[in-house]
Amino acid sequence: MGLLDILAILISLTALLAYLNFRFLDWPPSIGLMLMTLVISAAVILIGTLGSVGSDIRSYLETLVHRVQFSTVLLDGMLGFLLFAGALQIDLARLAELKWTVGILATIGVIVSTAIVGLLAWLLFQLSGSQVPLIYCLVFGALIAPTDPISVLRTLKRLRVPWGLEMTVAGESLFNDGVGVVLFTVLLEVATGGSTRPGAVVGHGALLFLREAGGGIAFGFLVGHLVFLLLRSVDNYRVEVFLTLALVFGGFALAHALSISGPLAMVVAGLYIGNRGKGAGMSDDTVEHLEDFWELVDEFLTAILFALIGLEALAVTLSVNVILQGLMVVPIVLAARFLTVAVPMRIAVRRGRMPNRSTTILVWGGLKGGISVAMALSLPEGSIRNILVVVTYVVVVFSIVVQGLSIGPITRRAGIRREE
């Protein structure tokens, strides 16, 4: 099965399911796509037990899913485009007003959540008889910490919640993706490095984190500024859109080669181009074409991503015991989310920058998504990986389906609306 065959099947299937969802179900697009591909995966698994033809169909689709290499496709490709497209739409002046809230949530919040989830998951695994080392439980805490608010943001926009809440959800997700990937990379390197001395582990981890995060932010600013200079020197929307595309392709690849954080670099570059670039380097015509182009890229990649999440059920070795463990981890993840969100949100509410009951929306709207599944699938082969992949998958599916479909009614019940 060649690359062209894989792309043809994925794009055709995603387009068909997107049409069916829009025409008949009217669910949030990402949730609808994932649910339908989950149903397809479950049907294929069932058909595979009924005879040779069903077994051949299952084998063919499993081969397709394995050939896609979800973790590589997302972490080394799609993620850069998704983060740049998201950052391009952020108003930096408004984000600056919430810099402390967003900054704490995306950094300290991710680190604290990693520690809480890691420790409690380790206790749960010990009590349930799964021998998962503490360091790998912390790795799990890091990979499950980032949020993916694509569906939530659309719901919040439709319900016209105050801009501060909407901006917090968007800003946190952009930066905690990058911070989560860096923290995951650091902890995984420590877990596989074999060092057992606490001082050496902490020192090595701190240096890795500083190099990845600090280097990514500085690199993103540098390439963003260089492309801004090029944008300012021409007035042709085709060339300018092409330059931003090259920025993401080349910048993300170069960041990876330099062993610094590509996700954080693309967030910073997207913020730079989306604010200074649009304001001082582009005509109104170029801005319109640029926004339309990157909105289409975002919609297209998001649809593919959520369809793949559902199809990844074919690549996960499920067992009743591990599924139950995953369901027990769900309240642990939600509790950690509440503990890391409550303090900064209470401060923001007291300062009048956030409406009351915002904590509830931010906790329940902190959906987990494809990046968590991709990081879990990138773990070294073995029994520990099998457990963490299934647990991650259960948490992500619960998050997208249950939390994603209920965030609208919860927001309406909370009575949070933007003042006209």
C-alpha positions in Angstrom: 0.0 0.0 0.0 1.7 3.2 -1.2 1.5 6.7 0.1 -0.9 7.8 -2.6 -3.3 4.9 -1.7 -3.2 5.9 2.0 -3.9 9.5 1.3 -6.7 8.7 -1.1 -8.5 6.5 1.4 -8.1 8.8 4.4 -9.1 12.0 2.5 -12.1 10.3 0.8 -13.3 8.6 4.0 -12.9 11.9 6.0 -14.7 13.9 3.3 -17.6 11.4 3.2 -18.0 11.3 7.0 -17.8 15.1 7.2 -20.6 15.3 4.7 -22.8 12.8 6.6 -22.2 14.5 9.8 -23.1 17.9 8.4 -26.1 16.5 6.5 -27.7 14.3 9.1 -26.1 14.5 12.6 -25.1 18.2 13.0 -22.6 17.3 15.8 -19.4 19.4 16.2 -17.4 18.3 13.2 -14.3 16.9 15.1 -16.5 15.0 17.6 -18.8 13.7 14.8 -15.8 12.5 12.7 -14.2 10.7 15.7 -17.4 9.0 16.8 -18.2 7.8 13.3 -14.7 6.4 12.8 -14.9 4.7 16.2 -18.1 3.0 15.1 -16.4 1.9 11.9 -13.5 0.6 13.9 -15.8 -1.3 16.2 -17.7 -2.7 13.2 -14.5 -3.8 11.5 -13.3 -5.6 14.7 -16.7 -7.4 15.0 -16.8 -8.3 11.3 -13.2 -9.6 11.6 -14.5 -12.4 13.9 -17.2 -13.6 11.6 -15.2 -15.2 8.7 -12.4 -15.0 6.3 -13.7 -12.1 4.3 -14.3 -10.0 7.5 -10.8 -11.0 8.6 -9.3 -9.8 5.4 -11.1 -6.4 5.7 -9.9 -6.0 9.2 -6.3 -6.9 8.2 -6.4 -4.4 5.4 -7.6 -1.5 7.6 -5.2 -2.4 10.4 -2.4 -2.4 7.8 -3.6 1.1 6.7 -3.6 2.4 10.3 -0.1 1.0 11.0 1.3 2.5 7.8 0.0 5.9 8.7 2.3 6.0 11.8 0.0 8.4 13.7 2.5 9.6 16.2 5.1 10.5 13.5 2.5 12.2 11.3 1.1 14.3 14.1 4.2 15.1 16.2 6.6 15.6 13.3 4.2 17.1 10.8 0.6 18.2 11.4 1.2 19.7 14.9 3.3 22.5 13.5 0.6 23.5 11.0 -2.2 23.3 13.5 -0.3 25.4 16.1 0.8 28.0 13.6 -2.8 28.3 12.2 -4.2 28.6 15.7 -1.6 31.2 16.8 -2.2 33.2 13.7 -5.8 34.1 14.9 -4.8 35.2 18.4 -4.9 38.9 19.3 -1.7 39.4 21.1 -2.9 42.6 22.9 -5.8 40.7 24.4 -3.6 37.7 25.2 -1.2 40.1 27.0 -4.0 41.2 29.3 -4.3 37.5 30.5 -0.6 36.7 30.3 -0.3 35.6 33.9 -3.4 33.4 33.9 -2.5 31.8 30.6 1.2 31.6 31.5 0.5 29.8 34.8 -2.0 27.4 33.3 0.4 26.5 30.4 3.6 26.1 32.4 3.1 25.6 36.2 -0.3 24.0 35.5 1.2 21.4 33.1 4.0 20.6 35.5 1.8 20.3 38.6 -0.8 18.3 36.6 2.0 15.9 35.4 3.1 15.3 39.0 -0.5 14.8 40.4 -1.6 12.5 37.6 1.7 10.6 37.6 1.7 9.9 41.3 -2.0 9.0 41.6 -1.8 6.8 38.4 1.2 5.0 39.9 -0.8 4.2 43.1 -3.7 3.0 41.0 -1.5 0.8 38.8 0.1 -0.7 41.9 -3.2 -1.4 43.6 -4.6 -3.0 40.4 -1.5 -5.2 39.8 0.0 -3.4 36.8 3.7 -2.9 37.3 4.2 0.5 35.7 7.3 2.3 37.1 6.8 5.8 38.7 8.9 7.5 36.0 6.6 6.1 33.3 3.6 7.2 35.2 5.1 10.7 35.2 5.6 10.4 31.4 1.9 9.5 31.2 1.1 12.6 33.3 3.0 14.7 30.8 1.4 13.3 27.7 -2.1 13.6 29.1 -1.7 17.2 30.4 -2.1 19.2 27.1 -5.6 20.3 26.1 -7.2 20.2 22.7 -10.1 22.7 22.7 -11.0 22.7 19.0 -14.6 21.6 19.5 -14.9 23.6 22.8 -13.8 26.8 21.2 -16.4 26.5 18.5 -19.1 25.9 21.1 -17.9 28.9 23.2 -17.9 31.2 20.1 -21.4 30.1 19.2 -22.6 30.8 22.8 -20.8 34.1 22.8 -19.0 33.7 26.1 -16.9 36.7 27.3 -13.7 37.2 25.3 -11.5 36.6 28.4 -12.7 33.1 28.8 -12.4 32.3 25.1 -8.9 33.8 25.0 -7.8 31.8 28.0 -9.0 28.5 26.5 -7.3 29.3 23.2 -4.1 30.7 24.7 -3.6 28.0 27.2 -4.0 25.2 24.6 -1.5 26.8 22.2 1.3 27.0 24.8 0.5 23.9 26.9 0.8 21.7 23.8 4.4 22.9 23.4 5.2 22.7 27.1 3.6 19.3 27.3 5.6 17.9 24.4 8.9 19.3 25.9 8.1 17.9 29.4 7.1 14.5 27.8 10.4 14.5 25.8 12.5 15.3 28.9 10.8 12.7 31.1 10.9 10.0 28.4 14.6 10.6 27.9 15.2 10.3 31.7 13.1 7.1 31.8 15.1 5.5 29.0 18.4 7.0 30.0 19.0 4.6 32.9 20.2 7.2 35.4 19.0 6.6 38.9 20.7 9.4 40.8 18.0 12.0 41.8 20.5 14.9 41.4 21.6 13.8 38.0 18.0 13.2 36.8 16.8 16.6 38.0 19.8 18.4 36.6 19.7 16.7 33.2 15.9 17.2 33.0 16.2 20.9 33.8 18.9 21.4 31.1 16.8 19.5 28.5 13.7 21.5 29.4 15.6 24.8 29.1 17.2 23.9 25.8 13.9 22.6 24.3 11.6 25.3 25.6 13.9 28.3 25.6 15.5 27.4 22.3 12.0 26.9 20.7 10.7 30.3 21.8 13.9 32.1 20.7 13.9 30.3 17.4 10.2 31.0 16.7 10.8 34.7 17.3 13.8 34.7 15.0 12.2 32.9 12.0 9.0 34.9 12.5 11.0 38.1 12.3 12.9 37.0 9.2 9.7 36.0 7.4 8.1 39.3 8.5 11.0 41.2 6.8 10.3 39.3 3.6 6.6 39.9 3.8 7.1 43.6 4.3 9.2 43.9 1.1 6.5 42.5 -1.3 2.9 43.1 -2.0 1.6 39.9 -3.6 -0.7 37.7 -1.6 0.4 34.5 -3.4 4.0 35.0 -2.6 3.2 36.0 1.0 1.0 33.0 1.7 3.7 30.8 0.2 6.3 32.4 2.5 4.2 31.5 5.6 3.8 28.0 4.3 7.6 27.7 3.9 8.0 29.2 7.4 6.1 26.3 8.9 7.6 23.5 6.7 11.1 24.7 7.0 11.0 26.2 10.5 9.4 23.1 12.1 11.9 20.8 10.4 14.9 23.0 11.3 13.8 23.2 14.9 13.6 19.4 15.0 17.1 19.1 13.6 18.4 21.6 16.2 16.7 19.5 19.0 14.6 22.4 20.2 10.8 22.6 20.5 9.2 22.9 17.1 5.7 23.3 18.6 6.7 26.3 20.8 8.6 27.8 17.8 5.5 27.6 15.6 3.3 29.2 18.3 5.7 32.1 18.7 6.1 32.5 14.9 2.3 32.3 14.4 1.8 35.0 17.0 4.4 37.2 15.4 3.1 36.9 11.9 -0.5 37.1 13.0 0.0 40.4 14.9 3.0 42.3 13.7 3.0 40.7 10.2 -0.7 41.5 9.6 -0.4 45.0 11.0 2.8 46.2 9.4 3.8 43.8 6.7 0.6 43.0 4.7 -2.1 44.7 2.7 -5.8 44.1 3.6 -6.1 41.9 0.5 -3.2 39.7 1.6 -4.5 39.4 5.2 -7.8 38.2 3.9 -6.3 35.6 1.6 -3.8 34.5 4.4 -6.6 34.0 6.9 -8.7 32.1 4.4 -5.8 29.8 3.5 -4.8 28.9 7.0 -8.4 28.5 8.1 -8.8 25.9 5.3 -5.5 24.2 6.3 -6.7 24.1 10.0 -10.1 22.7 9.1 -8.6 20.1 6.7 -5.9 18.8 9.1 -8.3 18.8 12.1 -10.8 16.7 10.2 -8.0 14.2 9.2 -6.7 14.2 12.8 -10.0 13.3 14.5 -10.8 10.7 11.9 -7.5 9.1 12.6 -8.1 9.1 16.3 -11.2 7.0 15.8 -9.4 4.6 13.4 -6.5 4.2 15.8 -8.8 1.9 17.8 -7.8 -0.8 15.3 -4.1 -0.4 16.4 -4.8 -0.5 20.1 -4.7 -3.9 21.9 -7.7 -3.6 24.2 -8.3 -5.6 27.4 -11.1 -5.3 29.9 -8.7 -4.8 32.8 -6.8 -2.0 31.2 -10.0 -0.3 29.9 -11.3 -0.3 33.5 -8.0 1.2 34.6 -8.4 3.9 32.0 -11.9 4.7 33.3 -10.5 5.0 36.8 -7.8 7.4 35.6 -10.5 9.7 34.1 -11.5 11.2 37.5 -7.8 11.5 38.4 -7.1 13.6 35.3 -10.2 15.7 36.0 -9.2 16.2 39.6 -5.7 17.3 38.6 -7.2 19.7 36.0 -9.4 21.3 38.7 -6.5 21.7 41.2 -4.3 23.4 38.6 -7.0 25.6 37.2 -8.8 26.7 40.4 -6.1 29.1 41.8 -5.2 31.1 38.7 -8.9 31.4 37.7 -10.0 32.6 41.1 -7.4 35.3 40.9 -8.6 36.3 37.4 -12.3 36.3 38.6 -11.4 38.6 41.5 -9.6 41.0 39.1 -12.7 41.2 37.0 -11.0 39.6 33.9 -13.1 36.4 34.0 -16.8 35.8 34.8 -17.9 33.7 37.8 -18.1 29.9 37.2 -15.3 30.2 34.6 -13.4 27.5 36.5 -16.1 24.9 35.8 -16.0 25.7 32.0 -12.2 25.6 31.9 -12.0 22.3 33.8 -14.7 20.5 31.8 -13.6 22.2 28.6 -10.0 20.9 29.0 -10.4 18.2 26.4 -7.6 15.8 25.6 -6.9 15.0 22.0 -4.7 13.6 19.3 -1.4 14.9 20.7 -1.9 12.7 23.8 -2.5 9.6 21.7 0.4 10.4 19.4 2.8 10.8 22.4 1.6 7.5 23.9 2.1 5.7 20.6 5.7 7.0 20.4 6.7 5.2 23.6 9.2 2.3 23.4 7.6 -1.1 22.6 6.7 -3.3 25.5 4.0 -4.1 28.1 4.3 -0.7 29.7 3.6 1.0 26.4 0.6 -1.2 25.8 -1.0 -0.3 29.1 -0.3 3.5 28.7 -1.6 3.6 25.1 -4.9 2.0 26.1 -5.4 4.1 29.2 -4.6 7.3 27.2 -7.0 6.2 24.5 -9.8 5.7 27.0 -9.2 9.1 28.6 -9.1 10.9 25.2 -12.3 9.2 24.0 -14.1 10.0 27.2 -12.9 13.5 27.1 -13.9 14.2 23.5 -17.2 12.4 23.6 -18.6 13.1 27.1 -17.0 16.4 27.9 -17.1 17.7 24.3 -20.8 17.0 23.8 -21.8 18.3 27.2 -19.8 21.5 27.4 -22.5 23.5 25.5 -25.3 22.6 28.0 -23.0 23.2 30.9 -22.0 26.7 29.6 -25.6 27.6 29.0 -26.6 26.5 32.4 -23.8 28.6 34.0 -25.3 31.6 32.3 -22.0 32.9 31.0 -22.5 35.3 28.1 -20.7 38.2 26.5 -22.1 41.6 27.2 -23.4 43.2 24.0 
